[in-house]
Amino acid sequence: MSRAVYTYTDLARLRESRNFWELAKYPHITVSEDLRKCLNGRPEVDRVRGLAAGIGSFRATEFSSLARAADGDWNTDPCKFRQMTFLFAFLREKLMAAGDDRKQRNWLIGCMRNQASLLSSILLLEQAGLRPEDLQPDGDRNLELLAGAWRYLEKEDPAIGAFCARMKSLAFREAWKPIFKKVFNLHSLDGVDTLVFHGFYYITPHQEQIMRLLEQAGFRLVYLIPYDERYPFVHEIWDETYAAERGYDAKADWHMERSFEGEPYGEVFEGRKARPLNRLTLKEYASMMEFVNDVRHIREQGFTLYSADYRTANQVLKDYFPESYGDRKLLSYPIGQFISTLNRMWDEELQTIAVSEEQLIECFSSGWLAVDGVSGRQYLQDLIYVLPFFHGCHTLDEWEKRMELLEEIEESAVRPFETERSADGAVARWQEAIGNPLKNFSVFAVAPERLDVILKLIRQIFEMAGELFGQNEPRHVQDYIRTLDQTLKKHAVSQELYAEERELIRDIFEKLGADNGFDALCRPADTAAALELYLSGHYEEGEVQTSKIGLVRPLYLVDAACVKSRGKVHLCLCDVESLPGGNKDYIWPLSRKKMEEIFARIGNPLLQNLMQIME
């Protein structure tokens, strides 16, 4: 049975659509949380009154909620953290096997730095129903690595097998009963034979997988999309996504709603003459700070920000508006930066703990380090004066030897110039001016008592790194998390920290440090790298998790702005490189050529969905 397609021309006037009323009796699954709020949002919760308000039988959820209920543990952060530690362990084995082959080792170290992309590729291919043997690398070392990592993950991580078994079980109607109870509050599937998928511009492999399972379970699928046949160029994405060869009704059989109201912008895009009502304002910012300051006014006026490059925009803004960055906002706070810096102190090339001057500055500026309750941040300028003395230091041994040298110079060459100041002010000024010839050199310009504190704080950082990594011998992942937690609690803490920071740390460590049957042995450097990716949010490179987006939303969510934001839209960072339609790179190490070759060989239709979202 082909999939039926219904259309409407104006989301803001959806209640006036005959097609909407025909479909309102069925459960709706929207492409995004924003669109779901447009339908059944409640002002007290969602800050918008949904278009279906007053229709007591209307039920809607976003696809991400349906997928979470269907997938179980598959797409959770602890699961991805666990998978990432396994991948690091796999690459570690490869690195050790490379021995003294410098070229091979450098390549593997580069691969470790692209670990998030490697995991995203595996998860996408898994959701597209492929197996490692389908890749057939043909001598491509990157694809050989992907296939090997994938097999290793299948062997070590039970989540992949559990996901496959879970997907197979969803081909039966009864398996959907607890899921629909959770997302739609339906206590019975009696009379539920049709589902409406609303607003899907493109369909990812996992979305298509879920849709096919619903069809196997006996549900009829209907698709509701915005479409105006007068403007085919504007709506060409729908023609591609809902083409008859992909299993949808032929376009002539669509349940098409027609409009006779003028749409000037549609006319312009079709190359016809029209007079648009120009409600656009272009703003050019002289600096990034000017943009950040304007964002405050934009938000106060009720505008919602959208961008074709929303990740970059959020990276810029999250330090200024940390309250807008959901559950994973620890890196927006100083303690998050401190933990991140500690996690990056293992040097793969040197195979030891190595610390840079920049990392010390990050640790001091975090406000976490303290001596006698005084934050290391108070010594930051003095640290900058001192650091030139340590130029070229990397390993802990190099730092320690240089610190001992500094202490020796301070004791034998600097402090002997210290004399008791005369009570006569004029004499005291001369003593200050000519008494110590070394004080004009930055490191010796720091007061001795402050220098002692700085060296004590540096050694404190080294002690913490040593406790975390040791000799990088394999340890249980939970042991590393607990050691990090205990290390942070053990050392002096500044009183400047936010209570919220402490709460976030506790919650994250409890989540990732829980046993949950995960008892793998990993080297601390691998666990640290996986934790660093978790804190930075890089696990989100697959499908967008709208609850974790942040202040700037992806451009494809803008279709709901006419209702959710009452038409108040601010677009930023949209250029020829980021806007849809340009040539995009596939997630490493995948490529269009390889996906086309696999599709031609095995004919898996989900690969078409994968290629569509990649381009």
N, C-alpha and C positions, 0 to 999 in steps of 0.2 A: 504494500500500500504506500502510495506517495504521500509526502507531507504537505498539508494544506497551508497556504499563505494568505493572511489577511492584512490589509493595509489601512492606515489613516494618514491624514495630511497635516494635522496640527496637534501636537501633544497637549498643549494648553486647553484645547477644546475637545479632548478625548471623550468626555461625557456626552457630547453631541453626536458622536460617531455611532452609526447603526451597527457596525462591526464590533465595536467594544461591548455593546449591550448583548450582542449575541454570544460573546465569549466570556462575559463577566461571571457566569455561573461556574466556570471551570477554574481550578487552581492556576495561578500565574507564576512563572519563574522568570525573573528579570535578569538582564545581563549585568546589572550593577545595583549596589545598595542605593545609590542616588535615584535610579529609576523606580526602584521599589517604593522609596519614600514618596515619590510623586503619585503613586497609586494608593497606598494605604497608610501614608505617614500620619502621625498624630502630633499636633502642635506642641503638646507638653513633653514629648519625647524626641521627635524628629524636627521640630521647629518648622513644620510645614503641614498644611492640611491636605491630605491626599485626594486625588480626583475621584476615588471610589468611596469617599466618606458617605456614610448613610446607607451603603449597600451591605446589609448585615451578613450576607452569605459570601461576600468577596474575600478571597484569600490569596496572598502573594508572599513570595520570598525571593531573595536574590540567589543566583546560582551558587555563589561561594558558600552560602549556608547549606544548601542542598548537598554540595560536594563534601563539605566537612562531615555532615551526618552520614554520608554514604561511604566515605573513605576510611573512617576510623582513625588510626594513628598515622596514616600515610603522609599527610601533608603538614604535620605539626612541627614546630620548631625543635623540640627534643629529638624527634625522629631525624630531621635534617642534620642536627648537630652530631648525632650518632653516626649517620652515614658519612659526614665529613671527616670524622676522626678515622673511620675505616679507610677512606680514600687517602688520607695523609699517610696512614700506616702502609698502604699498598705502594705509594710512591717512595716511602722511606726504604722499603725492601729493594725497589729498583735502584735507588740511589746507592745503597750499600753494595749491590751487585755490580754497579758501574766501576767500582774500585778507583783506580787512578786515571781513568779515561776522562780527561778534563772536558772534552767536547760533550760527551754524553751526560756528565754531571751538570754542566751548565744548562743543557736542554731540560733536564729533569727538574732542576731548581726553578726554571722558568715555568714549567708545567705546574709546579706546586703553587706558584703565585697566581695561577689561573684555575685554582681548584673549584671555585664557585661555579665557573662556566662548565667545568667538567661534570659536576654533579647535576647542573641544570640540563645538560645534554642527555645524561643517562635517564633522568626522570621523564623528560619529554619523549624519548624513544620508548621507554617502558609504557608510558600512557598511550603511545601510538600503537602498542601491540607488537613491537619488534623484539627480536632476541639478539644477543651479541653476535651470533653466527651470521645474522642477516647483513652485517656490515661489510664483510669481505674486504679488508683494508687494502689488499693488493700492494703491499710494500709501503703504504703511507704510515709512517711511524706514529703520527698523532692519532690516527684511527685505530692502529694496533694498541696504543696505550688506552684509548677509550674502551675498546672491546675487553682488554685485560682487566681494567678497573671495574667494568660492569660485571664481569664474571666473578671477580673478587667480592664485590658488594653482594651479589646474589648468594655467594657461599657464606659470607660472614654475617650479613644482616637479615634477620627473619622478616623484616618489614616488607621486602619485595615479594616474597612468597605469600605473605599474608594478604598483600594488596591484590595479587593475581587471584587468589582464592576468593577474596571478598567480591571482586568484580564478577566472577563466574556465578556467585550466589545471587547477584542482583538481576539475573535473567529470569528470576521467578517472582511473581507478583507478591507473594507473602513476605518476601524479604524487604519490600518497600513499606510495609505497614508501620514499623517503629520509626522509620525515617520520616514518613508523612505526618505521623503523630507529633514528631519533634518540630518540624519546620512549618507545618500548616495547622497544627493542633487538630488534626483529623483522627478520630478514634476508630474509624472504620473506613475501608476502601470501597464499601458498597456504593454503587452509583458513580464512582470516580473512574471514568473510562477515557477522559481527555485531559491533556495538559497543554497550557499555552506558554510558549517560550517567547519572551517579549524583548525586542530591541537588540538582537545579536547581529552586529555588523559583520563579524567573522566568527568562526566557530573553531575553538582550539581542539587538539586531539582528545584531551580529556573530556571536554564538553560533548564532543561527538560520541565518545565512548559511553558516557552516561546516557545520552539520548538513545543510542542503539539498544542499550540494556533495558531502558524503559519500554521501548517498542517490543522487545522480546518478551517482556513481562506482560504484554497485552494492552499497553496504553497507546492511545492515538495522540500524535503530536501535531500541534497547530502552532504556526509562527505568526506573530503580530509585529509589523514593522512600519516605520514612517516612510511613505512613498507617494510621490506625485508624478504620474505618468507624463505630465507636460514637460518635465525636466529630467530626461534620462541621463544627461551628463552628470548632474548633481547626485543622482541616486545610483550611479553605475556599480557601486560596491555591492548593492543589494542584488543586482542582476547576476553578479558573479557568485556571491555566496549562496543564493537560492536558485541556482540554475537547475533545469530539469535533469541534466545528466548527474547531478548530485543527489537525486532522489526526491526532489520537490515537484509540486504541480507545475505544469507548463505555465508560462506567464499568462497565456490567454485564459487560464482557469483560475487565476488568483481572484480572491474576493476583494476587488479593488474599490476603494472609496475615492470619489472624484471631487475636486474643488473647482469652483469657477471664480474664486477671488483672485485678484491680481497679486503676483509675487515678484516684485521688481528685481530682486537679487537673482532669482531663478532665471528670469529673462536674460539678465546680463551674462550669466554663466553659459546660457545656450547661444550666446552671440547675437541676441536680438536687442534692439534699442529699448531702453526703459529709463525711468527717472526714479532711482532709489531714494528713499527717505533716509538721509545720512544721519544715523544715530551713533556714529563711531567717533571716538576721540583717540588720537595718536599721541603718545607721550614718549619723549626721548629723555633718558636719564644720563646726567653727566658723569655719574659714578655709581658704584654698587650701593654705597651708603644712602645715596639719594633715593634709590629704588627701595631699599629696606625701610627708610622712613616713610615713604609714600604708601607702603603696604599697610602700615598702621592705620592711615586714613582710609584706605580702600576697605579694610575690614570693618572699620567703624561705620562706613556708609552702607554696609550690607552686601558688598560685592564678594563673589567667589572667584578665586584665581585658578586658571587652567593653563596648561602648557603642553606643547608637543614633546618637550624635554623636561618633564616634571621632576625626574630624579635630580638633575643638576640644580633646578630651581629650589627644591627642598634642601639640597645640600648647602646652598647659600643661606637659606632662611632659618634652618633649624637651630642654629646657635643664638639667633635673636628671638625666636618664638618657640622655646622648648616645650611649652605647654600644649602645642598643637601637634605633637608628634607621637601620640598614642602610647602603647605599651613599651615600645622599644626606643626609649628616648634617653637611655643612660649615657650615650656618648655626647649628648647635649650638655651634660653636667661635668664638672671637673673630675669627679671620681671615676667616671666612665673613661675619660681620657687617660687617667692614671693607670687604670687596669689595662687599657689598650696598650699603653707604652710598655708596661711590664711584660705583656704577652709577646711583644715584638723584640725582646732582648736576646733571643737565641739566633745566632748567625749560622746559617746552613753551610756556607762555604768554609768558615773557620771551625765549625763543629764545636762551638763553645759559646758562653755568654759574652756578648759584646754590646757595649753601650756607647752611643754617640752623644756629642754635645747637645744636639737638638732634643734628644730624649731626656737628658737631665733637666733641660729648661722646661720641658713639658711636665715632668714630675714635680718640680718646684712650683710651677705656676698653677698646678691643680689645686693647691691648698690642702691636700691630704697629709703631706709630711709635716711633722711638727717637732719642736724641741721645747720642752717645758710649756706646752700648750700654745706656743707661738708658731704660726703657720710659716712653712718654708717660703711661701709667697713673699713674705717680708724681706727675704734675703735674695730675691731674684736679681736685682740690679748688681749686688755684690758678686753673685755667681757669674754674671756676664763679664765682670771685670777679671774674674779668676780664670775663666775657661781658656783664654789664649795660652796659658802656661801648660795646658794639657793637650795642645794640638798634636794630632797623630796617635792619640791613645784610643784603643778599641777594646781589647780584652780587659778583664778584671785585673789580671796581673800587671798589665801596662799602666792601668789607672792607679793601682795601689803603689807601684814603684815610684810613679811620678808624685803621688801625694806624700810619700815618705821623703822624697827629695825636697818638696816644698816645705815640709815641716822642718827639715834639717836646715834649709836656707833661712827660714823664718827665725829659727832658734839661734843660729850661729852668726848670721849676717845682718839681720834686720832688727831684732830686739835689743842688741847691744847699743843701738843708737837712741833707745828710749831713755830719756832723762827726766828728772823731776822738774816740772815747769816752775819758773821763777814767779814770785808773787807780784813782781813788777810787770805790768801789762806789756810795756814796750819790749822788755827783754824776752818775755814769753813769746811774743810774735816773731822775734828774730830766731828763737829756739825752734819754733814751729817751721819757719821758712827754710832754715839751713841745717836743721838738726839731722834729718834722715834723707840722704841723697837718693834712696831707692823708692821713695813714696810716690814719685811721678810715674812709676811703672804700674800699670793697672792692678796686677795681682798684689803688689805690695802697698797699694793705696787703701786696701781693705783693712779695717781695724782688726787687730789680732784676735780679739774675742769673737768677732763676727766670722772671721776666717775659720776658727775652730768649729763653730756651729755648722758652717757650710760643709766642711770635710766630714763632720759627723753625719750630716744628712746624706751625703753622697755614699758613705759607707753603709748607711741604713738601706738605701736603695739596692746596693750590691748584695747585702745580706738577704733582702727579700727575693731578689732574682735567684740567688743561690738556693734558697729554700724551695723555690718553685721548680727549677730545672735540674738542680744537682748535676750529674754527669749525663743527663738525658737518657737514663736507663728506663726501660718500659715500666709503666705503673698503671694501675686501674684509672680509668677516666674520672670516676667519682672521687678518687683519692686526690687527683690534681685540683678539682673544684674545691674540695674540702680544705686542701692545703692553702689555696689562694684565699679562701674565706678566713682561715685561722691566721694567716700571715697578716692580712689587713687588720684583723682585730688585735693582733699581738703588739703591733708597733704604735707609737704615739700618734694620735689623731688630732688634727686641728679642730677647734670648735666652730670653724666657719662653715662646716659642711651642712647642707640642707638636710632636714629630717627626711624629706622625700627621697634623697639620694640613698640614705641608709635603707629605706624601705625597698627601693628598687633593687639594690644589691642583694638583700635577703631573699626577695622573691625569685630573682634570676638564679641564684645559687641553689635554692631549694628545688627549682624546676629542673635544672640541668644536673644537679648533684644527686637527684633521686635515683634509686637503683633501677626500678622498672625492668628487671631482668637483663639489663645491659651491663655486662661484667668484662668488657674487653680490656686487654692490655695494650696501651699505646704509649709512645714516648711523649714526655711532657711538651716538647716543642710542637708535636702534632696536635695535641689537645689544645694548646695555647692558640695555635693558628686557627683551629676550628672555632674556638670561643671568640677570637677576634672577628671572624666572619659573621658570627651570630650577632655580636654587639654592633657591627657596622651595618647590619640589615641586608647583607649581600645574598642571604638565602632567598630573597624576594625576586630574584631575576626571572622566575617563571611567570605564571599568571599573577596578575596584580591582585594583591589582597587589599581591598578598599578600606578596611578598618585600620590599615597601617600606612596609608599613603602620606599623610601630613597636610601641610597648609595648602600646597599647590596640587591640583588634581590633574589626572591625565586628560588630554584633549578629548578623547573619545567619550568622556562622561558629560561633555558640555550639552548633549542633547536634552538632558534633564533640567538644565539651568532655567528654562523658561518657566518652570513651575517651582523647582526647589529653591532657586535663587531669585525668583520673580524677575528673571531677565537681566539681572545685574551681573555682568560677566567682565572679568579682566583677564586678557590673554597676555602671556609673557614668554620670553625665550622661544619664540616660534620662528624658525628660519628655514632656509631651503634644505639644510642638513637634517633637521629634526622632523619636519612636517611629513605626513604620510604621502606615499607616492614615489619617494626617492629610492635609490638603491641602498638597501640595508645589508649589513653583514650578518651572517648566520652566527649562532652561538658557537664558540670554539669548542671542539674542532670540526663541527659540521659544515657542510657547504651545499649550495644548490645542486651542483653537479653530482655529488654523491647521493643526495636525496632522490634526484630524478633517476639515477641509475638503479637504486634499490627499488623504487616504485615500478620501473619498467620490468624488473626481475621478479618481484613477488606480488605486485598489484595490490598492496595494502591500501585501501581508500583513506585511512587515517593519515597517511603521509601527505595527501593533498591538503588536509587541514594544517598539518605541521608547516608545509611550505607556504601556505597562505599567511600564517601569522608571522613568519620569518621575513616576509618581503614587504 
